[in-house]
Structures are given as structure tokens and as C-alpha cells.
Amino acid sequence: MIRPLQHGFYTVPTVLVNKDKMELTNIEDATNPSLAIYRELRDRAFSQDNSFIADSPKVVNLLLETDIKIISLLATQAYYDEFEELIQKKDIPHLYIATKEVMESIVGHKVHHNCMMHGIRPEESPLKVLGDQIIMLDEISSTENIGSIARSAAAMGVNAYLLPKQGPHPFNRRALRVSMGLASQLKIHQYDDIFDTLKYLKNSGYKVFAAEVTPDATPLSQVKVPDKWVLLMGHEGKGLSKEVLETCDEAVQIEMEPNIKSFNVGVAASIMMYQFKNTSNT
């Protein structure tokens, strides 16, 4: 049957296909206005209503298991056939079916997966509910690093992610893909001012550790980790500023060979979170 969709002064017909109790809306035209959100968020992270786009079966399927509000799926017949039971567990208003060629026309580039999701980003967690162990970032510019650190944090059980508002968000499409969707399992908070935030955390009983190579930095293997801690990672190239370092309680560095200057920030964060988790209260 045909269902008309209103868009401005135009009526766009969409064919509906009933398959095994799922009502799938067939998309043959890449300019269909129902799919505008998938085009609009190609180069931006979010829309005004906090919509986000996720892609790839692993990421989408993990998000289907959460309480995140899902507006639509855009996927091939093969995806719907394979994951029908999982999809039907969620109340998803729109299930769009298209070929990979149409999907590529919609997003404007080649895709190596067979599904995409339009969801609403969950509200961020207040500082006061982040828990006793926090991974915090200062001016990290790489979306991939944001995702990589989120994935490691979830794996290590460091469930609070504190980031600056001016940087990439863990629900950015690429960051979500790198995190394998595991950013959805973290309490996320974005701060405005790093100094005000560090002051609040210290007044709340956290010890703030700066991940930085300095003359007086504590070797990671020797660090004494309290019950409440914040591990602060700096910019990929510049590290942490002198002013930020002076605000922290202690600098910590990973022991390295003399001719090696640093790790990638995502790798360093993983190593340090593992050590912090396994040396708490020792």
C-alpha cells in the first residue's frame, strides 16, 4: 500500500512492505525527505534536538539493547532478516529499507556496512553522580581518540567520562564507531571551564592525577591510588598546560625507554586506567 508523507508543499509516496510483522518502508529515492536527517548529519555530530546517527551492525545492535530513544533504522533487507528479533524488542517508529547503493547516495559516500540508526543522544550526567573513578580529557582533538578512550574506559570499568564542551563528543558518529557503541555505557559529562571543574572535583574528595611527563612525575608502577580519583589526559600534541598541571594533585607518567617520548593518548589512557583500577587502595 501507499502512505503519503508530507514535506513542505510536496507529497512523497513511500511503499510499505510487511515482512514477518515488521512494517518496512521501502526507500528507492535518495532524495526522500524522510531521510533528510541521514544527509544533514553527514558532517555534523548532532542536530538541535540532540539527534545522532550511528552506523554498522555491531554499533547499532549494541544501541538497540540500551534505553536510548531510537527514531529510525535505515538498513538493507539482509540486516532486517538477520536481526529481526532484536529490532522488534524496541518500539522504533520508522524502519526504512534500502539497497546499499541507495544508502550510499543518501550519505554521500561509500558504505561498508548495511545499517544506520537515527537516535536521540541521552541527557548527560551531572558531575555529582559520576562515581568514584573518572577519566577526564583536556582539549583532545581527535574523534578517533575520543572513541578509543571510551571503549577502553568501558572495558576497564571506569564508567565516568568527563570532556570539554568544545571538543568532539563520544556520540559523534565516528567516535561511536571506534568505541563500538560502548560510549553508551558511560556516564558522560561535558564541562565549560577546566579550572572550575577541577576545583569542584577536588572539593568533592577526588584526587586529580595529571597524565604528563614531568621531572617530578610519579612512575605509573609506583602510584598510590585512592578510592576517589580523576585521571586527566592532555592534548595529543601539547599535553597539559603548566596552569592545569599546577591545579592537579599529582603528575603520573608511564615508564618508557629513554629514546621514546610518548604514547598515543588513547594507548596511554588504556594503560593508566588498567593500572589505576588494579592498584586502588594498595
Backbone as CSV, one residue per row, in Angstrom:
resi,resn,N_x,N_y,N_z,CA_x,CA_y,CA_z,C_x,C_y,C_z
1,MET,0.842,-1.183,0.000,0.000,0.000,0.000,0.881,1.238,0.000
2,ILE,0.253,2.408,-0.197,0.986,3.658,-0.283,0.620,4.541,0.902
3,ARG,1.624,5.099,1.557,1.387,6.064,2.629,2.003,7.393,2.219
4,PRO,1.218,8.482,2.163,1.777,9.776,1.792,2.529,10.401,2.950
5,LEU,3.675,11.003,2.671,4.464,11.723,3.660,4.508,13.181,3.259
6,GLN,4.135,14.066,4.167,4.088,15.483,3.852,5.452,16.113,4.096
7,HIS,5.930,16.916,3.163,7.202,17.620,3.304,7.059,18.952,2.579
8,GLY,6.830,20.035,3.343,6.572,21.317,2.716,5.264,21.236,1.954
9,PHE,5.302,21.580,0.679,4.107,21.529,-0.151,4.059,20.254,-0.986
10,TYR,5.007,19.358,-0.740,5.095,18.175,-1.588,4.611,16.938,-0.852
11,THR,4.046,16.024,-1.569,3.639,14.735,-1.028,4.536,13.661,-1.617
12,VAL,5.256,12.955,-0.729,6.220,11.955,-1.180,5.669,10.579,-0.866
13,PRO,5.310,9.791,-1.874,4.772,8.449,-1.614,5.878,7.488,-1.214
14,THR,5.575,6.637,-0.263,6.523,5.642,0.192,5.834,4.289,0.238
15,VAL,6.424,3.290,-0.356,5.847,1.948,-0.374,6.142,1.252,0.939
16,LEU,5.146,0.632,1.523,5.321,-0.101,2.764,5.291,-1.591,2.484
17,VAL,6.231,-2.294,3.067,6.325,-3.736,2.862,6.141,-4.426,4.201
18,ASN,5.199,-5.322,4.312,5.019,-6.086,5.536,5.815,-7.380,5.442
19,LYS,6.720,-7.567,6.367,7.515,-8.802,6.366,7.651,-9.277,7.797
20,ASP,7.043,-10.453,8.098,7.157,-11.053,9.411,6.852,-10.068,10.529
21,LYS,5.741,-9.361,10.399,5.228,-8.444,11.416,5.990,-7.128,11.496
22,MET,7.093,-6.966,10.791,7.781,-5.686,10.756,7.266,-4.888,9.565
23,GLU,6.898,-3.653,9.802,6.448,-2.789,8.712,7.642,-1.997,8.213
24,LEU,8.131,-2.342,7.048,9.319,-1.727,6.482,8.931,-0.740,5.389
25,THR,9.454,0.448,5.474,9.185,1.474,4.475,10.270,1.425,3.411
26,ASN,9.880,1.077,2.211,10.849,0.916,1.128,11.308,2.272,0.597
27,ILE,12.622,2.449,0.522,13.211,3.695,0.028,13.943,3.414,-1.282
28,GLU,13.474,4.024,-2.344,14.129,3.875,-3.639,14.746,5.188,-4.121
29,ASP,14.316,6.298,-3.534,14.778,7.624,-3.939,15.639,8.223,-2.842
30,ALA,16.902,8.495,-3.127,17.833,9.022,-2.132,17.468,10.414,-1.654
31,THR,16.619,11.123,-2.399,16.219,12.476,-2.006,14.946,12.480,-1.165
32,ASN,14.450,11.310,-0.819,13.251,11.216,0.006,13.420,12.066,1.268
33,PRO,12.523,13.020,1.533,12.678,13.917,2.682,12.637,13.209,4.025
34,SER,12.078,12.019,4.069,12.064,11.264,5.322,13.468,10.913,5.798
35,LEU,14.409,10.891,4.868,15.782,10.506,5.180,16.706,11.707,5.322
36,ALA,16.152,12.903,5.418,16.967,14.126,5.459,17.985,14.096,6.593
37,ILE,17.604,13.552,7.747,18.499,13.560,8.902,19.782,12.798,8.611
38,TYR,19.712,11.754,7.795,20.906,10.972,7.465,21.851,11.762,6.561
39,ARG,21.298,12.669,5.759,22.140,13.540,4.940,22.680,14.708,5.752
40,GLU,21.827,15.305,6.581,22.199,16.510,7.317,23.316,16.258,8.321
41,LEU,23.334,15.080,8.914,24.330,14.799,9.946,25.570,14.114,9.387
42,ARG,25.747,14.176,8.076,26.925,13.564,7.465,28.208,14.214,7.979
43,ASP,28.201,15.540,8.127,29.411,16.256,8.536,29.277,16.922,9.898
44,ARG,28.135,16.756,10.557,27.936,17.341,11.870,27.576,16.236,12.857
45,ALA,27.862,16.486,14.130,27.635,15.445,15.117,26.174,15.327,15.525
46,PHE,25.487,16.474,15.744,24.142,16.437,16.291,23.274,17.521,15.666
47,SER,21.969,17.316,15.751,21.018,18.357,15.381,20.544,19.042,16.664
48,GLN,19.671,20.029,16.525,19.237,20.794,17.689,18.499,19.947,18.711
49,ASP,17.849,18.897,18.277,17.124,18.044,19.228,17.994,16.904,19.752
50,ASN,19.316,17.033,19.566,20.278,16.020,20.024,20.182,14.714,19.247
51,SER,19.643,14.777,18.033,19.683,13.601,17.174,21.127,13.242,16.841
52,PHE,21.394,11.953,16.733,22.698,11.485,16.285,22.488,10.338,15.310
53,ILE,23.515,10.054,14.536,23.486,8.938,13.588,24.573,7.942,13.969
54,ALA,24.203,6.686,14.024,25.159,5.603,14.263,25.114,4.663,13.077
55,ASP,26.229,3.975,12.827,26.238,3.010,11.733,27.046,1.777,12.085
56,SER,26.859,0.740,11.289,27.460,-0.594,11.381,26.656,-1.479,12.334
57,PRO,26.486,-2.743,11.988,25.661,-3.637,12.803,26.109,-3.756,14.257
58,LYS,27.412,-3.840,14.511,27.878,-4.002,15.893,27.464,-2.829,16.760
59,VAL,27.624,-1.618,16.229,27.268,-0.423,16.990,25.754,-0.322,17.142
60,VAL,25.041,-0.442,16.039,23.583,-0.314,16.068,22.965,-1.378,16.972
61,ASN,23.426,-2.608,16.873,22.849,-3.681,17.685,23.096,-3.464,19.168
62,LEU,24.270,-2.953,19.518,24.531,-2.657,20.928,23.590,-1.562,21.420
63,LEU,23.375,-0.533,20.605,22.481,0.553,21.000,21.031,0.081,21.097
64,LEU,20.667,-0.914,20.294,19.323,-1.472,20.387,19.060,-2.131,21.734
65,GLU,20.120,-2.498,22.418,19.990,-3.153,23.724,19.909,-2.146,24.861
66,THR,20.046,-0.861,24.580,20.025,0.176,25.610,18.655,0.846,25.685
67,ASP,18.535,1.837,26.572,17.300,2.611,26.713,17.291,3.845,25.818
68,ILE,18.299,3.995,24.975,18.372,5.163,24.096,17.170,5.192,23.160
69,LYS,16.595,6.385,23.008,15.443,6.537,22.124,15.889,6.456,20.674
70,ILE,15.262,5.569,19.912,15.610,5.367,18.509,14.442,5.837,17.646
71,ILE,14.731,6.702,16.695,13.710,7.261,15.820,13.520,6.402,14.578
72,SER,14.637,5.933,14.001,14.508,5.139,12.775,15.738,4.286,12.551
73,LEU,15.562,3.272,11.733,16.659,2.486,11.179,16.621,2.627,9.668
74,LEU,17.780,2.657,9.056,17.914,2.628,7.599,18.846,1.475,7.286
75,ALA,18.318,0.426,6.671,19.121,-0.792,6.517,18.671,-1.590,5.305
76,THR,19.502,-2.558,4.966,19.180,-3.448,3.857,18.265,-4.572,4.330
77,GLN,17.693,-5.281,3.363,16.847,-6.424,3.701,17.627,-7.460,4.498
78,ALA,18.891,-7.656,4.146,19.700,-8.662,4.841,19.819,-8.348,6.327
79,TYR,19.961,-7.077,6.663,20.073,-6.703,8.082,18.773,-7.009,8.815
80,TYR,17.644,-6.617,8.227,16.357,-6.878,8.874,16.106,-8.373,9.019
81,ASP,16.500,-9.145,8.042,16.306,-10.592,8.114,17.123,-11.201,9.254
82,GLU,18.354,-10.737,9.410,19.244,-11.341,10.407,18.906,-10.921,11.832
83,PHE,18.454,-9.672,12.014,18.299,-9.152,13.383,16.846,-8.769,13.702
84,GLU,15.922,-9.431,13.051,14.505,-9.118,13.251,14.092,-9.200,14.717
85,GLU,14.497,-10.256,15.393,14.083,-10.446,16.792,14.589,-9.303,17.668
86,LEU,15.822,-8.897,17.466,16.396,-7.795,18.242,15.668,-6.488,17.953
87,ILE,15.388,-6.228,16.689,14.719,-4.983,16.293,13.323,-4.895,16.889
88,GLN,12.618,-6.008,16.921,11.242,-6.000,17.402,11.138,-5.778,18.914
89,LYS,12.254,-5.886,19.629,12.231,-5.601,21.066,12.090,-4.111,21.353
90,LYS,12.420,-3.276,20.367,12.352,-1.830,20.529,11.128,-1.288,19.790
91,ASP,10.582,-0.219,20.339,9.475,0.466,19.673,10.064,1.556,18.785
92,ILE,10.364,1.201,17.548,11.023,2.123,16.620,9.982,2.629,15.624
93,PRO,9.736,3.930,15.585,8.672,4.466,14.728,8.856,4.190,13.245
94,HIS,10.105,4.224,12.764,10.321,4.128,11.320,11.416,3.113,11.006
95,LEU,11.084,2.140,10.187,12.043,1.138,9.728,12.164,1.279,8.216
96,TYR,13.240,1.884,7.763,13.440,2.136,6.339,14.317,1.040,5.742
97,ILE,13.921,0.541,4.587,14.698,-0.488,3.910,15.177,0.064,2.571
98,ALA,16.457,-0.160,2.278,17.037,0.354,1.032,18.203,-0.529,0.632
99,THR,18.603,-0.429,-0.622,19.804,-1.118,-1.077,21.029,-0.334,-0.591
100,LYS,22.181,-0.966,-0.620,23.404,-0.265,-0.235,23.677,0.893,-1.177
101,GLU,23.310,0.740,-2.438,23.531,1.818,-3.410,22.713,3.051,-3.038
102,VAL,21.468,2.858,-2.634,20.633,3.979,-2.213,21.181,4.585,-0.918
103,MET,21.620,3.736,0.014,22.212,4.243,1.258,23.423,5.120,0.963
104,GLU,24.261,4.686,0.023,25.437,5.464,-0.339,25.051,6.799,-0.970
105,SER,23.991,6.804,-1.745,23.512,8.043,-2.352,23.005,9.010,-1.284
106,ILE,22.395,8.461,-0.243,21.857,9.297,0.830,22.979,9.943,1.636
107,VAL,23.971,9.150,2.040,25.025,9.693,2.911,26.154,10.360,2.135
108,GLY,26.223,10.113,0.824,27.208,10.806,0.000,28.581,10.186,-0.037
109,HIS,28.702,8.951,0.392,29.998,8.267,0.305,29.764,6.759,0.345
110,LYS,30.801,6.001,0.054,30.698,4.549,0.049,30.524,4.042,1.471
111,VAL,29.666,3.063,1.657,29.460,2.483,2.981,29.905,1.028,2.972
112,HIS,30.474,0.597,4.099,30.984,-0.772,4.218,30.137,-1.583,5.200
113,HIS,28.931,-1.113,5.447,28.029,-1.770,6.380,26.643,-1.804,5.749
114,ASN,25.684,-2.339,6.480,24.350,-2.448,5.886,23.249,-1.888,6.780
115,CYS,23.614,-1.015,7.740,22.582,-0.414,8.569,23.038,0.891,9.183
116,MET,22.078,1.769,9.431,22.310,3.033,10.107,21.145,3.284,11.059
117,MET,21.384,4.131,12.053,20.375,4.409,13.069,20.287,5.900,13.326
118,HIS,19.075,6.400,13.481,18.831,7.762,13.944,18.300,7.669,15.368
119,GLY,19.074,8.184,16.317,18.667,8.139,17.712,18.760,9.500,18.370
120,ILE,18.313,9.582,19.611,18.403,10.803,20.408,19.443,10.585,21.503
121,ARG,20.446,11.437,21.508,21.513,11.316,22.494,20.952,11.444,23.911
122,PRO,21.323,10.550,24.823,20.802,10.644,26.199,21.306,11.899,26.899
123,GLU,20.546,12.363,27.893,20.964,13.526,28.660,22.259,13.216,29.391
124,GLU,23.116,14.230,29.507,24.390,13.993,30.168,24.201,13.887,31.678
125,SER,25.165,13.248,32.323,25.115,13.032,33.765,25.703,14.233,34.503
126,PRO,25.078,14.669,35.596,25.661,15.746,36.403,26.984,15.303,37.027
127,LEU,27.832,16.268,37.328,29.127,15.945,37.939,28.972,15.124,39.214
128,LYS,27.946,15.444,39.987,27.813,14.830,41.307,27.459,13.351,41.269
129,VAL,27.105,12.813,40.095,26.722,11.393,40.026,27.703,10.568,39.197
130,LEU,28.885,11.098,38.939,29.825,10.396,38.058,30.491,9.191,38.711
131,GLY,30.437,9.080,40.021,31.070,7.942,40.673,32.483,8.252,41.125
132,ASP,33.185,7.223,41.604,34.476,7.423,42.255,35.670,7.393,41.309
133,GLN,35.472,6.941,40.098,36.595,6.806,39.157,36.224,7.476,37.841
134,ILE,37.019,8.481,37.453,36.675,9.306,36.294,37.870,9.418,35.358
135,ILE,37.630,9.215,34.074,38.621,9.553,33.053,38.207,10.915,32.487
136,MET,39.147,11.852,32.486,38.854,13.234,32.095,39.799,13.655,30.983
137,LEU,39.285,14.403,30.009,40.087,14.856,28.880,40.174,16.375,28.860
138,ASP,41.315,16.862,28.372,41.519,18.294,28.190,41.964,18.541,26.751
139,GLU,41.085,19.098,25.931,41.427,19.522,24.572,41.853,18.394,23.650
140,ILE,41.327,17.206,23.821,41.586,16.137,22.862,40.875,16.493,21.559
141,SER,41.603,16.495,20.449,41.037,16.967,19.187,40.602,15.843,18.255
142,SER,41.108,14.637,18.442,40.819,13.533,17.535,39.555,12.792,17.938
143,THR,38.599,12.715,17.010,37.374,11.965,17.258,37.680,10.490,17.504
144,GLU,38.667,9.953,16.777,39.045,8.553,16.963,39.562,8.305,18.381
145,ASN,40.355,9.230,18.904,40.850,9.079,20.273,39.725,9.151,21.292
146,ILE,38.741,10.011,21.040,37.578,10.095,21.928,36.884,8.733,21.993
147,GLY,36.702,8.113,20.833,36.058,6.809,20.790,36.903,5.707,21.390
148,SER,38.194,5.741,21.118,39.095,4.722,21.629,39.149,4.743,23.154
149,ILE,39.227,5.929,23.735,39.275,6.049,25.198,37.957,5.608,25.810
150,ALA,36.842,5.929,25.151,35.537,5.487,25.651,35.461,3.962,25.679
151,ARG,35.943,3.331,24.626,35.907,1.868,24.568,36.763,1.258,25.672
152,SER,37.960,1.799,25.882,38.837,1.282,26.938,38.247,1.527,28.315
153,ALA,37.659,2.700,28.520,37.058,3.008,29.821,35.953,2.010,30.152
154,ALA,35.085,1.734,29.177,34.016,0.771,29.400,34.586,-0.614,29.701
155,ALA,35.635,-0.998,28.984,36.248,-2.312,29.191,36.890,-2.431,30.568
156,MET,37.472,-1.330,31.059,38.165,-1.341,32.352,37.216,-1.117,33.527
157,GLY,35.981,-0.731,33.249,35.060,-0.441,34.330,35.200,0.946,34.900
158,VAL,35.821,1.858,34.135,35.870,3.273,34.521,34.662,3.912,33.838
159,ASN,33.599,4.091,34.580,32.295,4.339,33.961,31.916,5.811,33.825
160,ALA,32.841,6.729,34.120,32.546,8.160,34.002,33.525,8.807,33.038
161,TYR,32.978,9.583,32.098,33.762,10.202,31.023,33.501,11.703,31.054
162,LEU,34.529,12.469,31.340,34.420,13.914,31.511,35.215,14.600,30.412
163,LEU,34.522,15.412,29.595,35.151,16.011,28.419,34.787,17.493,28.306
164,PRO,35.611,18.271,27.581,35.273,19.688,27.342,34.166,19.827,26.315
165,LYS,33.325,20.835,26.490,32.214,21.049,25.560,32.690,21.407,24.162
166,GLN,33.855,22.028,24.055,34.307,22.499,22.742,34.947,21.407,21.900
167,GLY,35.092,20.206,22.433,35.731,19.133,21.678,34.741,18.122,21.136
168,PRO,35.225,17.081,20.455,34.352,16.030,19.926,33.592,15.321,21.045
169,HIS,32.408,14.851,20.722,31.567,14.153,21.697,31.623,12.644,21.428
170,PRO,31.522,11.809,22.472,31.555,10.358,22.269,30.418,9.814,21.404
171,PHE,29.330,10.606,21.213,28.244,10.164,20.345,28.374,10.713,18.930
172,ASN,29.499,11.338,18.627,29.821,11.622,17.237,29.858,10.295,16.480
173,ARG,29.403,10.281,15.234,29.278,9.016,14.511,30.593,8.225,14.483
174,ARG,31.690,8.907,14.177,32.968,8.196,14.091,33.432,7.739,15.466
175,ALA,33.231,8.564,16.482,33.625,8.179,17.834,32.817,6.977,18.301
176,LEU,31.521,6.967,17.996,30.689,5.820,18.359,31.175,4.544,17.689
177,ARG,31.551,4.676,16.399,32.022,3.501,15.670,33.308,2.965,16.281
178,VAL,34.245,3.880,16.623,35.511,3.440,17.210,35.290,2.825,18.593
179,SER,34.345,3.364,19.340,34.063,2.818,20.674,33.223,1.547,20.606
180,MET,32.817,1.164,19.396,31.940,0.009,19.191,30.589,0.202,19.890
181,GLY,30.195,1.467,20.086,28.940,1.772,20.755,29.036,1.774,22.266
182,LEU,30.206,1.438,22.815,30.352,1.305,24.263,30.325,2.643,24.992
183,ALA,30.437,3.749,24.255,30.265,5.056,24.893,28.892,5.164,25.541
184,SER,27.926,4.418,25.029,26.567,4.449,25.578,26.504,3.875,26.983
185,GLN,27.532,3.158,27.412,27.539,2.560,28.739,28.204,3.451,29.782
186,LEU,28.673,4.621,29.369,29.379,5.520,30.271,28.498,6.677,30.717
187,LYS,28.770,7.181,31.917,28.184,8.443,32.360,29.030,9.558,31.755
188,ILE,28.420,10.367,30.914,29.154,11.396,30.171,28.765,12.777,30.677
189,HIS,29.771,13.603,30.900,29.533,14.999,31.287,30.502,15.887,30.517
190,GLN,29.986,16.973,29.969,30.823,17.955,29.282,30.934,19.211,30.137
191,TYR,32.152,19.656,30.353,32.370,20.827,31.220,32.684,22.064,30.391
192,ASP,32.421,23.234,30.992,32.710,24.516,30.341,34.123,24.990,30.640
193,ASP,34.497,24.990,31.911,35.783,25.537,32.346,36.555,24.476,33.121
194,ILE,37.753,24.168,32.671,38.505,23.082,33.300,38.922,23.417,34.728
195,PHE,39.242,24.685,34.996,39.691,25.051,36.338,38.549,25.000,37.341
196,ASP,37.374,25.492,36.957,36.211,25.387,37.835,35.859,23.926,38.088
197,THR,35.978,23.101,37.049,35.622,21.687,37.180,36.608,20.960,38.090
198,LEU,37.892,21.224,37.902,38.899,20.591,38.763,38.732,21.024,40.220
199,LYS,38.409,22.285,40.430,38.179,22.776,41.797,37.001,22.048,42.428
200,TYR,35.917,21.892,41.668,34.743,21.185,42.180,35.105,19.740,42.537
201,LEU,35.831,19.074,41.656,36.182,17.677,41.892,37.063,17.519,43.130
202,LYS,38.026,18.396,43.290,38.910,18.315,44.454,38.141,18.593,45.738
203,ASN,37.229,19.558,45.684,36.405,19.852,46.864,35.445,18.713,47.182
204,SER,35.187,17.879,46.186,34.282,16.738,46.376,35.027,15.482,46.813
205,GLY,36.328,15.603,47.073,37.088,14.484,47.621,37.876,13.658,46.626
206,TYR,37.900,14.075,45.355,38.688,13.361,44.362,40.156,13.806,44.425
207,LYS,41.053,12.866,44.161,42.448,13.216,43.909,42.634,13.232,42.400
208,VAL,43.165,14.352,41.896,43.284,14.531,40.455,44.711,14.229,40.013
209,PHE,44.849,13.219,39.153,46.140,12.824,38.612,46.275,13.344,37.180
210,ALA,47.379,14.017,36.902,47.653,14.515,35.555,48.563,13.536,34.834
211,ALA,48.151,13.046,33.684,48.984,12.156,32.874,49.945,13.021,32.069
212,GLU,51.162,13.162,32.552,52.117,14.062,31.911,53.541,13.682,32.304
213,VAL,54.437,13.804,31.350,55.859,13.556,31.616,56.460,14.838,32.156
214,THR,56.799,14.837,33.445,57.422,15.985,34.099,58.579,15.486,34.961
215,PRO,59.501,16.379,35.346,60.638,15.950,36.174,60.231,15.301,37.491
216,ASP,59.099,15.705,38.053,58.687,15.166,39.348,57.494,14.211,39.247
217,ALA,57.188,13.739,38.035,56.040,12.843,37.868,56.300,11.489,38.522
218,THR,55.267,10.918,39.127,55.363,9.600,39.745,55.317,8.526,38.669
219,PRO,56.261,7.574,38.675,56.154,6.461,37.723,54.843,5.706,37.952
220,LEU,54.205,5.290,36.892,52.891,4.660,36.995,52.911,3.441,37.907
221,SER,53.981,2.669,37.856,54.059,1.452,38.675,54.140,1.751,40.168
222,GLN,54.431,3.002,40.522,54.589,3.361,41.936,53.446,4.233,42.460
223,VAL,52.465,4.521,41.655,51.410,5.439,42.072,50.530,4.827,43.158
224,LYS,50.154,5.627,44.133,49.233,5.233,45.192,47.852,5.759,44.810
225,VAL,46.933,4.865,44.594,45.626,5.247,44.061,44.585,5.226,45.188
226,PRO,43.932,6.363,45.451,42.897,6.410,46.495,41.561,5.878,45.982
227,ASP,40.551,5.922,46.848,39.224,5.444,46.444,38.614,6.325,45.362
228,LYS,38.755,7.634,45.500,38.152,8.575,44.540,39.264,9.245,43.743
229,TRP,39.236,9.037,42.440,40.294,9.611,41.616,39.791,10.066,40.258
230,VAL,40.530,11.023,39.716,40.315,11.519,38.359,41.634,11.398,37.625
231,LEU,41.609,10.799,36.455,42.794,10.708,35.611,42.599,11.658,34.440
232,LEU,43.438,12.679,34.363,43.300,13.735,33.359,44.327,13.547,32.249
233,MET,43.824,13.407,31.017,44.672,13.254,29.846,44.712,14.566,29.070
234,GLY,45.885,14.926,28.554,46.043,16.178,27.839,45.957,16.047,26.333
235,HIS,46.151,17.171,25.664,46.101,17.248,24.208,47.128,16.316,23.578
236,GLU,46.786,15.755,22.410,47.656,14.788,21.742,49.064,15.327,21.500
237,GLY,49.186,16.601,21.159,50.496,17.167,20.862,51.056,18.040,21.967
238,LYS,50.207,18.891,22.535,50.670,19.872,23.521,50.683,19.349,24.941
239,GLY,49.939,18.277,25.203,49.848,17.790,26.573,49.027,18.740,27.432
240,LEU,49.342,18.782,28.725,48.639,19.651,29.668,49.442,20.927,29.903
241,SER,48.751,22.036,30.020,49.429,23.308,30.251,49.986,23.369,31.669
242,LYS,50.919,24.286,31.870,51.522,24.479,33.190,50.454,24.829,34.216
243,GLU,49.494,25.667,33.817,48.439,26.094,34.737,47.552,24.924,35.159
244,VAL,47.235,24.050,34.216,46.413,22.879,34.541,47.202,21.919,35.433
245,LEU,48.469,21.707,35.111,49.306,20.827,35.925,49.382,21.309,37.368
246,GLU,49.502,22.597,37.561,49.592,23.159,38.912,48.288,22.993,39.677
247,THR,47.188,22.838,38.967,45.885,22.656,39.611,45.678,21.210,40.049
248,CYS,46.340,20.275,39.373,46.200,18.851,39.701,46.972,18.517,40.977
249,ASP,46.644,17.373,41.553,47.307,16.944,42.793,48.638,16.258,42.544
250,GLU,48.730,15.518,41.439,49.944,14.723,41.201,50.066,14.403,39.718
251,ALA,51.291,14.478,39.218,51.551,14.068,37.839,52.008,12.614,37.829
252,VAL,51.556,11.868,36.818,51.903,10.450,36.681,52.384,10.207,35.259
253,GLN,53.434,9.412,35.117,53.921,9.092,33.781,54.186,7.611,33.638
254,ILE,54.025,7.106,32.435,54.315,5.708,32.136,55.814,5.565,31.888
255,GLU,56.409,4.590,32.521,57.836,4.342,32.310,58.066,3.884,30.865
256,MET,59.006,4.539,30.177,59.297,4.222,28.783,60.812,4.159,28.576
257,GLU,61.206,3.605,27.448,62.605,3.599,27.079,63.091,5.043,26.898
258,PRO,64.370,5.310,27.173,64.879,6.687,27.164,64.666,7.442,25.849
259,ASN,64.705,6.738,24.725,64.589,7.418,23.438,63.150,7.521,22.933
260,ILE,62.183,7.120,23.766,60.763,7.207,23.406,60.127,8.318,24.223
261,LYS,59.446,9.230,23.540,58.908,10.403,24.230,57.490,10.211,24.757
262,SER,56.673,9.466,24.032,55.285,9.381,24.483,54.545,8.251,23.779
263,PHE,53.373,7.915,24.335,52.418,7.009,23.712,51.329,7.828,23.020
264,ASN,50.607,7.204,22.109,49.353,7.778,21.659,48.451,7.944,22.884
265,VAL,47.659,9.034,22.920,46.870,9.334,24.111,45.855,8.235,24.411
266,GLY,45.299,7.594,23.378,44.364,6.507,23.611,45.036,5.305,24.245
267,VAL,46.247,4.981,23.777,47.011,3.871,24.350,47.414,4.202,25.780
268,ALA,47.908,5.420,25.999,48.326,5.833,27.339,47.160,5.779,28.320
269,ALA,45.993,6.251,27.896,44.824,6.227,28.775,44.467,4.802,29.161
270,SER,44.543,3.873,28.204,44.219,2.471,28.485,45.177,1.872,29.503
271,ILE,46.463,2.096,29.294,47.471,1.557,30.218,47.267,2.112,31.627
272,MET,47.036,3.421,31.696,46.933,4.061,33.010,45.636,3.682,33.712
273,MET,44.537,3.586,32.974,43.286,3.154,33.614,43.408,1.737,34.159
274,TYR,44.065,0.869,33.416,44.255,-0.502,33.888,45.037,-0.515,35.199
275,GLN,46.123,0.251,35.246,46.951,0.307,36.451,46.173,0.907,37.621
276,PHE,45.436,1.978,37.359,44.664,2.625,38.419,43.604,1.668,38.974
277,LYS,42.928,0.948,38.095,41.897,0.013,38.544,42.478,-1.132,39.375
278,ASN,43.707,-1.495,39.076,44.301,-2.659,39.739,45.219,-2.298,40.880
279,THR,45.357,-1.021,41.203,46.177,-0.616,42.357,45.381,0.213,43.344
280,SER,44.079,0.365,43.164,43.253,1.127,44.101,43.349,0.529,45.498
281,ASN,43.471,1.385,46.474,43.526,1.012,47.900,44.737,0.161,48.252
282,THR,45.811,0.250,47.439,47.019,-0.520,47.772,48.124,0.419,48.185
